[in-house]
Amino acid sequence: MTPRIRQLSPNIVNKIAAGEVVERPASVVKELIENSVDAGARSIAIELLEGGAEQIRIVDDGCGIAAEDLPLAVASHATSKIASAEDLFRVDTLGFRGEALASIAAVSDFRLQSRPPGQPVGARIEVRGGVPGPVVDCGCPVGTQVEVRNLFESVPVRRKFLKSKQTELGHVAEAVVRVALARPGLAVVLRHNERTLYELPPNLDRREAIRLFFGAEVADALIPVESFDDGVRLHGFAAHPSVHRPNNRLQYLFVNGRYIRDRSLGHAVIESYRGLILSGRCPVCFLFLEIPPDRVDVNVHPTKIEVRFQEPRRVYSQILSTLRERFLESDLAASLRPAPSFAPQAVAATPSHCDSLGRGFALRPAAPLQTQARLWSRPPDPFEAPPFTTETPDPVRLRPDGGTAALPVHPPDGADETSIPPLSTPRALKEEAPSRAASSPSPESPPPAANCESLRALQLHNAYLVVETPEGMLVVDQHALHERVLYENLKRRLAGQAVEVQDLLVPEPVDLTPTQVGLLMEHRSVLAQAGLRIDEFGERTVLLQGFPAMLRKVRPAELVRDVVARLEETGRAPSREQILDDMLHMVACKAAVKAGDPLTPGEIQSLVQAGASAEEGHHCPHGRPAVLRLTLGELERQFQRK
């Protein structure tokens, strides 16, 4: 039987539209405060209960809605912002589709009351189960008040996908930040469970608003930018290259007061910082474009977060050239930042082969020849001297009850405390180095390392090592290879052991966004297993009580921000092993010798030997090549000798 076509009821249509527009409480707040801005409001108050899932209440002092228009306000596709199809191509308001209130009312208990200026009383309408009630008179101030209760109660399958109240609160706070940054001079108050999170006075300028939302480190590093090209004005701030983040969450782009996401413009920002920040780090910027409305289409996405430009390449070039020119005329020398001062908990020092975790290397003059020859006899431990030396931290670990205790460390049977059994040799070095012995090793003994004594090596440009081999030559990136060696040693040392935790006598406060605080609190137990002990301290701050001892050279605030960036990127709870692996990557990268560090002959030889015993010495832990091989045959072909 052929199925019949029938028209859907308005209630079902609104619920379908709600699936596009209303994803979570933050979506409701975004739509409602954008309506308030379009109504000319000078102050907006947002009050939430339980992250917005139980109640959202927004009050503004805008132009209000006439009593006779209240039924149309909650009807589908009814709006006062456009009148014809041509208006869609010159939209100068934040909202214009006319489906937001109807969609929100279809999935919640909804109440709207408003009073235009000059009216003696206001009017109210309520929507229950998607069915609007009668309009009744009420007493209320000039402006509009919207109350949304029990969001998604009529759509349980959507409600169960909501995250914790802290996470949902974080998304709401982000929506408020975007509107507040776009409208300097707008008074905004955000309260959650009767606690005030943000309170922006009406006379606050944009830089001070950034300071309030993101802290003094970001606000003080901002460089003003401005340009005007063929009717398009670009203005705002770009942060000093020394201030960067592991992701692009502090890249804010606005078009005509509307927050947008655009890959092309984001790429222009990254290109403008090329050569100024490390690869893999993201710049911080707050950029505002003012474009004639008929040259940008904002009607390409239900939530209006994506736009289409009439001349995208021109906008791209304007951002790139403006930032580049501003950087050329600015002093971009990084300021020296002192090491963090914190007091570790006093514990008895215990000798350990993990003593140097996270300490990095202190390079020193080359060892005497007889010492170097002794080192070449086996793969060196990069944590012992010579040629590298480190200091000794106080090892501490978590007890099951959450406390700390000294970590006893026992060397492997038959080995001294500083020796490490060598691992298998990576193919690139193994194939080039002659075998140490003709006989095969016994199963009980560790595999022999490649004999690097006969390999001559030298350093070029204080960044690369050139190693002569019987079959040709190897070009080694000293930082990448050293990073791999450190990573594998750290990973092997931590295998099967509790994480050593360094407690702080004075907890370190770290200011974050509400979203980030919520993520950290959600995964608090997993982070504790990885040695990161964090307590909540208000809606926007956490206290770092302790951290892995191997990270003692890392600034505490930087550590917490890098961890929360990983949580934001994945969107799911990481395992203890994943967090530890990320931390090992961080330690290895920060402790490894850098490009530009001169090495003595002994240090060069030791690094080559250590690389020969690495399991994956051909690449650094981030996947970047560490060793390139050039055979004699390839050299002869290049010089046309064959």
N, C-alpha and C positions, 0 to 999 in steps of 0.2 A: 504494500500500500504506500502510495506517495505521501510523504509527510506534508502537512499543510503549513503555510506561512502565516504567522500571526504577529501582531504588533505587541511589543513588550509593554508592561504597565510602567507608568512614570516612576514608581517606587523601585522596580528592578533596574530601570535605566539609570537612576541616580546612584544605586549601589554599584553598578558597573563603572560609572564615572568616578565613584569614590575610590575604586581600586586603582585608578590612574593618578588621582589627585591626592588622596589621603592614604599615605603609607604608614604613618605613625603619628604620635602627638605633635612632633615637630612640624609635620606637614600642615596640621591644623593651625598651629601658631603662625607659621609663615603666611598662609593665606589670609588670616584674620588681621595680622599687623600690616600686611601690604594694603588691605582695604582701608585700614586706619590712616596710613600714609596718604593714600589717594584721596581720602576725605579731608585732607588738610590738617590732620591732628598735629598739635605741638607737643603733646605728652601722651604716652601710652603706658599703661600698667598691666603687667601680665602676672597672673597668680595661678600656681599649679598645685595639685595634690597628687602625690604618688607618681611623680614623673609625668603627669598629664593624663595618665590612663583613667584616673578617677574624675578629675575635674580640670578644666581649663577656663579661666575667666579673664577676659581682656576688656579693658575700659579705656576709651579715648575721648578727647575733647574736640573731635572733628565736626563736620557740618551736619551730621545726623541724617536720619531717614524719615521722611514724612509717614504718618500713620497709614495713609492709603496705599503706600508703596511697600509696606512690610510683607504682604502675601507674595508680591512679585520678587522680593529680595530672597526668599527661600524657594522660588520656583526655578526650574532648570533653564539655563541659558537666557536669563533675564539680567540686563545690565544697563547702566546709565553711561557707560564709558565709550561705547561705539554705537553708531546708528546705521552704518552702511558697510558694504564689503570693502569699499575703498579705505575706510578707517583702519582696517587691519594692516595696511601698509604704511601707516604713520602713527603707530601707537606710542603715546607719551605717558602712559600710566602703567603701574605695576600689574594690575589685574584688569581683565577685559573680557574674559570668556563667559563669565556669568554662571558658572557651574559650581563654584567653590562652596557657597553656603548650602546649596541644595544637596551636594554630595556629602558634606559634613553632617547635615541634619538627617540624612538617610541612615547613618551608622552610629547615631548617638541620641541622647536626650538633649534637645537643643532649645535654647531660649535666647531671643533677641529683643532688646528694648532700646529705644532711641528717642531723642528729642532734638529737633532742629532749633536753631536760635530763633527767638521770637515766639515760640509756642509755649503756652502756659503749663502744659503737662506733656508727658511723654506717652509712648504707646509700646505695647509688648505683644509678642507672638511666640507661641511654643510649638515645637514639632516633636511628636512622639511616634516612634515606629515609622517614621517617614511621612506621617500624616499631619499637616499643619492644623493648629487650632484657630480659634477666633482671635481677632485683634482687640485688646482691651487697653483702657487708659491706665497709666501708672505714673508715679512720681519718680523722676530721675533727673540728673543734671544734663546740661547740654552736651551732646555727643552720643556715642553708641556704646552699649555694653553687650557682649556676647558671652554666653555661658554654655560650655559643652561638658556634659557629664556622661560617664559610663561609655567611653569611646569603644566601638566595636562590640558592644554587648549584644547587639542583634546579629552580629557576624562572628560567632565564636572562633571559627577557623582562622580569622584574621587576628583576633585578640591573643591567641596562644602563641603567635609569632612575635609578639612584643618582647623586648629584652627587659633587663632589670630596670628598676626606676632610675638608678644612677645613669645607666646608659641612655635611656630615653631623655632624661633631664639634660644630658650632655648635648644631644641632638637639638633639643629646644634652645639651649643656650647658644649653640652655633647659629641657628636661624636668627636669633635676636642680634647677635654680633654682626651678622651680614647686613641687616637693615640699619643698625645703629652706625656702622661705618659709612654706609652710603648716604646717610642723612645727618651730617653734623648739625648740632643745634636742637636735635630732637631729644626731649626728655624721656628717658626710658627707665622703668623699674621692673625687675624680674624677681619674683618671690616664689619660693618652693616650700611647701609645708610651713608657711608663715615665717620663713627665714629669707632675708634679702640676699640675693646673689649679686645682682648688679643694680646700681643706681646712678644713672648718668644725668647730671644737671643740664639744663638747656643751653648753658653758655660754654660747654666743653668743646674744644676744637678737636680736629681729627687725630692729631698726634697724641694728645692727652687721652683720647678714647682708646687708642692703640696701647698706650701705657697701662691703662686700666685693665684691658682685656688680656694683654700678652706680656706685660712686665716691662721693667726699665731697660733690661738688656736689649730688647728689640727696639723699643721707642728711642733710646739714645743712639742707636746705630743707623737710624733712618736718614737717607739722603733725599732731599726734595727733587723731584723731576717735573718738567713741564715742557710741552711743545704744542704748536698749533700748525696744522697742515690742511689746507683746502676744506675748512669748515669742521675739521675733526680736532678736538682738544684732548690732549693726554696730560694728566697731572696725577700727583700722588707721591708715593715714597718707594724707594728701593733701598734695601738694607745694605750696609757695608759688607763686602765679601767675607769678612771674618765671622759674620753671624749667618749661619746656615743651619739647615735641618736635614734629617735623613729622608724626609718625604716632602711632598709639595703642599702640605696642609696649611702652610702659612703663605701661600701665594693667593692673594685675593684680587680678582679681576671683576670690574664693574662696567657695565655699559648703560648709560643714561639712568644711573641709580639702581640698576638691577644686577645682582650678583650672578655671574655666569661661569660655566666651565667650558673652556675651549682649548683643544689640543694644540692648535696652531699658535695661538697667542702664548700658551704656556711654553711652547718650544722657543718662541722668540725671546722670552725671559731667560731661559736657560742658555741660549746662544749668546745673549748679551754678557753673561757671566763666564763664558768660556775662557779658560786660562786663569781665572781669578779665584775659583773655588775648586776643591778636590772633586774628582770624578766620583759619582755616586751620591754626592750631597746636593741638596736643593736650595736655591736662594730664597730669600724672604722678600716679599714685595706687596704693596697695596696700591694698585693702579686703577685709575678711573678714566673711562673714555666717554666723551660727550660727542655724540654723532647725530646728525639730522635724522629724525625718526624714519623718513622715507628711504634711508640708506642702510637700514638694518631690519631684518625680519625676526621678530620675537615669537612668532606663532608657529614654531617648528617642534615644540615639545610641550606635553601637557602641563608640566610644572614650570615652564618658561625658563629653565636653567641653561638651555642651549639656544644660541641665536645663529643667524646666518647673515654675513656681511655682503653688501653689494660689491665691495672691492676688498676681499680678505687679504690679498698680498700687500696692498697699500697700508692697511692697518698693521700687518705684521712688520713691515719695514719701518713704520713710524715708531713702534715700540722698541725694536732692535736698535735703531739709530739713536733714538733719544736716550736710552739707557747707556749705550756705548759712549756717546759724546759726553754725557754727564760724568761717567767714570773717568774719562780721559782728563777732565779738568778738575778732578777731585783728588785729594790725598788719600790713597787707599792703603797706606802703610798700616799694618796691623799693630795694635797696641799690645804691649806685654801684659799677660794676665798671670798674676802670681798663682802658685799652686794652692789648692784648697787647704785650709788649716782645720784639722779635726783631731780630736783626741781619741785614739783607740783604747778599748778596754784593756787594762793591765792584766796580762797573764804571764805565766812562766814561759820563757823562751825554750823551745824544744828543737834540737838540731833535726833537720829534715831535708830530704832531697827535693822537697817542694818549696824550700825556703825562698827561691827566687821567683815564684809565680807572680806575674804581673809587674815585676820590678824593671824589666828592660835590661839592656846591656850597658855597662860602662866600659867603653873602648879604652884600651891603654897601650903603651908602646909594645912593640913586638917582643915576644919571649926569646930567651937565648936559644941558639940553634939546637942544643941538646934537648931542651924542653920541647921545642917544636917537633923534633924527630920522635920523641916519646909520644906526643899527641897523635902523630900520623899513624902510629902503630894500631890504632883502633878508632872507630867513629867517635868523635868528641861529643861530650854532653854540652850543649850550648849554654847550659846554666852554670857550668863550672869554669874556673879560670886556670891557666890562661887559655885563650886571649881575652875572654869575657868574664867580668865579675859582676856580682849583684850583692844586694844587701839582704838581710834576713828579717822577714816579718814574723809576727807572733801567730802561729797557726791556731785557729779556733774552729770549732764545728758546732753545728746545731745538735742539740739533744732531742730525743723524742718529745720532751715536755716543752720545747721551744726555747730552752736556755742554751748556753754554750759550754763547751768543755775543751780542754787541750786535746789536740789530735795526735795520738801516738803514731809514729811512722816507723815501719820496719823495712830495711832494705831486702831485696830478693835474696834467697838463699845462695850462698856462694859468691856474693858480690859485695863490694864496698858500698858505702852509703851514697856515693856520688855517681857510680857507674850505672849505665842504662843499657840493657841488651839491645844490640843493633837490630834494626828491622831490615826487611828485604830492600835491595837496591833498586831504585827506579830505572826503567829501561834505558833512558837517555844516557845516564852515567854508567850503568852496568855494562852496556855493550861496548863503551869506549875504554873502560878501564880493564887492565889485565887482572886475572884472578890471583888472589893472595896465595893460594895453595893448590897444588894439582889434585890432592885427595879431597874427597867429599867429606863434609862435616858429619859428625855423628848426629842422630836425631835429637839427642839430649842437649847438644850444644847449640848456641845461637848461630844463625847463618852468618858467614863471613861477610864483611863489608868490602866494597870495592877498594882496591889499593890505589889511593890517589897520590902516593908519594912521587910516582913518576910523571904525574900530570903537572905541567907548568901552567901557571895562571897569572894574569895581571889585571889591574883595574883600569877602566877607561871612563873618563868624564865623571868619576866618583859615583857612578851609578851602575855600570855593567862590568862583568868579569868575563874575560876571554880565556878559555881553558884549552890548551893543546892536548889532543888525544891521538892515539895511534892511527885512528881512522879519519882524522880531520880536526875539527874544532867545535867547541861549544860556546855560545854566547849566553851568559846568565844574567838575569835581572836580580841584583843582589837583594833588593827589598822583597821581591816575590819569593825567592828561594828561602831567605831567612824566615819569612812569615810562615811558609809551609813547614819548615823544621820546627819552629816554636809551636805551631798548632798541633803537630803530631805528638811532640813531647808532652805538651800540656794534656792532650786527650788521653795519652797512655797513662800519665800520672794520676789522673782523676778516675780512671776506670775502676769501678768497684769500691770507691772510697766516698765517704761523706764529704760534702762541700765544706771547705774551711770558710768560716764566717768571721769577719772583722766587725765587732760591735763598736758603736760610737757612743762615747760618754755624753756628747751633746748631739741629739738627733739633727739631721740636716733637712730643713724644710725645702720643698721643691714646689714651685707654683706651676700648675697645669690648668688646662681647661676642664670644665666639669665632665666632658666626655672622657677625657683621659683618666681623670680620677675614678670614674665609674668602671672603666676597663681594668685598671689596676686592682680595684677592690674585688671585682668579679674573679680575677685570677690570682688572688692574694696567696692562696694555699700552694699553688704550683710555683709561684715565685719564691716562696719561703723554702721549698724543697731545693730550689736552685741557689739558695743562699742570699736571696734578696728579701730583706725584712722591711715591710712598708706598713705604716699605719695611716689611717685617714685623719686629716686635721682640717676640718671644714669642707665646704663644697668644692673649693678650688686649690687645695693644698694637701700634699701628703708629707709625712715625716719618714725619712730614711733612717731606720734604726740600726741596720747592719747590712753589709754587702760582702760578696765573695772576696776573700783575702787576695786572690790573684789579681783583682782589679784595683789595687790600692793606688796605682798610678793614674787611674781614670777619675775625672772630676765627678763627684756623686750626682749632681744635677744632670750632667751629660749622660751618665749611665742610665738613670731613670727615664730620661727622654728617649734614648735609643731603644730601651725595652718597650716603652709604650708605643713607639712608632711601629715596632714589629707587630704588636697586638692590633694596631689600627689597620695595618696592611693585610694581615691574614683574616681578620674578622672572626677568628675562632680561638678556642683555648689551646695554647701550645703545650706540649709535653715538657717535662723536666729536662729531657735530653735535648729538645730543640732549643730551650732557653740557654742551657749550658753550652751548646754548640755555638750559638750566637755570641755568647760571652767569650768563648775561646777565640772566635774570629776577631773579636774586638781587641783582646789582649795581644794576640799574635801580631795584628796589624800595627798596634801602637808601640809594641816593644821592639819590633824588627828594625834593623838598620834602614835608613832612608836613602833615597837617591840624593846624592850630594854629600854623603858621609864618606870621608876618606878612610880606607882600611889599610892596615899594615900588611906586609907579606904573610905574617903568621895568621892574621885574622882572615885573609883571603883563603889561605890553605885550609884553615879550620872550617870555614863556611862550605867550601867545596866538599870536604870530607863529610860534614854533617848532611849535606844534600844528597851524597851518595848513599846514605843509609835511610833516607826518607822513602816512605811507601809511594807517595805521589809527588815526587820532587819536580815533575815536569810542569806542574801548575800550582799557583798559590791557592789558598782556601777559597778565594772568590772566583776562581776559574780563569784567572789571567795567566798566560804562559810565563813560565819561570826559566825555561831552558830552550834554546833554539840550537839545532845541530846543523853543521855544514860539513859535508864529507870532502875528502881530498878530490874525489872525482868531480864533484860540483865545482870546486875551486878551479880545477884544471880546465873544465869546460868554460867557465867564466873568463879565464885568461887565454882561451883558445890554444891551450897546450895539447889538447886532444881533438 
